[in-house]
Amino acid sequence: MDNDPIPTITFPDGTEVPALGQGTWNMGENASQAKAEIDSIQAGIDLGMTLIDTAEMYAEGGAEMIVGQAIKGRRDGLFIVSKVYPWNASHRGTIDACERSLVRMGIERIDLYLLHWRGDHPLAETVQAFETLKADGKIGAWGVSNFDTDDMEELLTVPGGKNVAANQVLYNLSRRGPEFDLLPWCQDRNIPLMAYSPIEQGRILRHPELIRIAKAYQATPAQLALAFLLERDGVIPIPKTSSRQRVAENRDCVSLDVSDEDWAVLDAAFPPPARKVPLEMN
């Protein structure tokens, strides 16, 4: 496949990011894997996948430390995303959690800071903390994760809630629920949707139709699954891998040019939702 440029997506504040990022879920859990994890992130950066997603939840900060080692000395030009636990998302707790994440990654600013999922702290309190962090230059923008359409509607009613910059959800070929209302809702408001587990942690890669169509394009099933998400306006898949070879394969998905007929076949194999489906989480 030709090495086409990675398409970009523009956040509400005008920040432009690559539409294909890197995830770090499960990184930082095993010291013997650290070098491979750092290498894979750096390989992705070298290939233009400069959006890196992590969270304080991942290995209880271990993944953020891996990210910190991977980006040391090369912070410029990167877009770093992290997340706060719901139980830390009080006003003071959010600010303290952000400070800890900054220290673990060895950086002065998180570009996009997300509430990992809804908890018991009022949204207004979390948003107020996000706005404080933004005013102090600790974060560039803030968003949410695992918010369904009704959650997003409610968020817009709290003071400062309209400043939400992104929503990160479980979305892939086998989990197409967001397409019914959440994705159109976000697209109408220019709010990017980040897709975690974009290849369903590998579970969909054995699907015979996915394999058959991928072969026809001399591609891997994972590349086809990622290309499916890149076809959607405003969607940023964030695949995770600790393999430099897989990183390169993921990067090459942007060069896939799939016919309408083959997308229709995939639609039949992985049907889009005909009605509202509650947002799923992993």
ZILIN-V752752 format. One record per run of one state. SS is the DSSP state (A for helix, B for strand, O for the rest). FROM is the first residue (numbers start at 1). TO is the last residue. Records with the same first field share a line. If there is no record, write none. Layout:
BEGIN
SS = FROM-TO / FROM-TO
END
This chain:
BEGIN
O = 1-7 / 11-15 / 19-19 / 21-21 / 23-30 / 47-50 / 54-57 / 72-78 / 85-85 / 89-90 / 106-109 / 116-122 / 136-138 / 146-148 / 156-160 / 164-165 / 171-171 / 173-174 / 176-176 / 180-181 / 189-191 / 197-199 / 207-207 / 217-220 / 231-234 / 238-243 / 256-259 / 270-282
B = 8-10 / 16-18 / 20-20 / 22-22 / 51-53 / 79-84 / 110-115 / 139-145 / 166-170 / 172-172 / 175-175 / 192-196 / 235-237
A = 31-46 / 58-71 / 86-88 / 91-105 / 123-135 / 149-155 / 161-163 / 177-179 / 182-188 / 200-206 / 208-216 / 221-230 / 244-255 / 260-269
END
